[in-house]
């Protein structure tokens, strides 16, 4: 009897699919909107950082030009001041990057959750045993990629709908009682 059970399991066909989760999240309408909002929010800050960086470059050139004219003490003070300002600028840059990452996560996490819900629904309705992130495999046939289908379902409002009921419109049938 054990060989009959094992034989049934061994001969079962496994269905596998892949999805590029990052692309699915970022190419949904919500993902594209989120990217545009983040870009708008942080473009002005990036311009400010670029302006300060240009100022620091000009100051460095000035220091280099005056290095032969200034006394050693005056030159050392200017270089020290410049290094402190550059360090502050780098700190601000790192702070902006952390803030950007935090904001991006905050905006994209709900989209990510909806995409995962769609993936689970697709796996269930289309009988996939395993759905793997495309970025973790070396090769996958194109017909196994669910990314575009997931984006279409998301954009059509399918992300807000709970997993679909089985065909027939009624409730799911009760599981059959085990045979004695």
N, C-alpha and C positions, 0 to 999 in steps of 0.2 A: 504494500500500500504506500509506503514511503517513497518508492521510486515513481509511482504514479503522480504524487503531489509534486515531487521535484521536477519531474519531466514537464509538467504543466507550467511551472514557473520558468524553467529554462527556455521553453519554446516561446514564451510570451514576447511579443515585439515591444521594444522600448522606443518611445517617441521622445525626441530631444529637439529643442529649439534654442535660438539665441536671441538676445536683445541688447542693443546698445543703450543702456539705461541713461547715460549722460546725454546722448543725442536725443533720446525720447523726451527727457525732461526739458531740455533747452529748445527743442523745436516745436513744442506744443505752442498754441497761441498764448497761453499763460506764461510759458517759459520765455518766449520772445518778448512779451510785454515786460517781464521782470528784468530781462537783460537791458532793455531800452531804459527802464526806470533807473537801474543801477548806473548805467552809463551817464545819464543826465545828472544824477546825484553826484557822481564822483568826477565828472569831467571838469567842473569848476575847481575842485580841489587839486586835480592833477595840473591844471593850468597854473594855479598858485604855486605848486611845488616846482614846476618848470621855471617860472619866473624867478623864484628864490635861487634855484640852482644856477640860472644864468647870472644872477647878481653875484653869486659866490665865485663863479668863473671869472667874472670881470675883476672882482676884488683880488683874486689870486694873481691875475695878470698885472694889476697895479702893484702888488707887493713885489712881484718879480722885477718889474721896471724900476722900482724905488730901492731895490736891495743894495745897489751900489752907492746910493746917496744917503740912505738912513744909517744911523748909528746901530751898532749891534744890539743894544738894548731896545731901541725903537723898533727895529726889524723883528726881534724876538717877540715883542709885545703884539705887533700886528699879526704875525704868524700864529701866535697863541690864540688871539681873538678870532682869527679866521677859522682855526681848527675847532674852537668851541662852537662857533656858529654852524660849521659843517656837521658837527656831531649832533647839534640840536635839529638840524634839517633832516638828518638820517633818522633820528628818533621820531620826528613827525611823519616821515615817509612810512616807517614801520607801523606806526599807530594807524595811519590811513589804510594801510594794507590789511591790518587786523580787523579794522572796522568794516572794510569792504567784504572780507571773507565772512564776517559775522552776519552782515546784512544779506549777502547772497544766500547763505545757509537759511536764514530766517525766511527769505522769500521763496526759495526753491524747495524747502522741505515739504510743504503741503503738496506741491506738484509731484514730487518724488513719491510721496505716499499714494497719491491717486494713480500714478503710473504703475506702481507695484500692485495695486488692487486690480488694475486692468490686466496685468501680466498673469496674476493668479486666476482671474476669470477666464482668460484665453486658455491657460493651461488646463483648466477644468473642462471648459466647453469643447475644446479641440483635442482633448485626451493626450496632452503632453505630460510625460512622466518627469521631465526635467527641463527647466528653462535656465540657461546660463548667461551671465553677462558676456557679451561678445568680446569685450576687452580682455577677458581672462583666457581665451582660447586662441591657439595658433591658427586654426583654420576652421571655417564652417561654410557649408554650401549656402549660397544666397537664398535658396528657397526655404531655409530653416530660420531666416531672420524675421522676427516679429516686430521690429522697430517701427516700420512705416504703418503697419496695421494698428499698433498701439497708439501712435500719434493721431491717426485718423479717428479712432474710437474716442480718445480723449477730447479732441477738438469738436466732435459731434455731440458732446455732452455725456458720453458714456461713462465718464469718470465719476459723475455724481450719482449714478444709478447703482443700487446694490446688485450683487451677482444675480443674473437673470434666472427666472424660474424655469423649470424644465419645460420642453415643448408640450403643448396640450392645454396650457393656460391654467391648470389646476395646481394644487399643492403637490409637492414631491411625494411619490408613493412610499408607503412605509416599507422598510426592509423586510424581505420575506423571512418567515420564521425558520430557524435552523431545522434541518431534517434530522430525525432521530436515528 
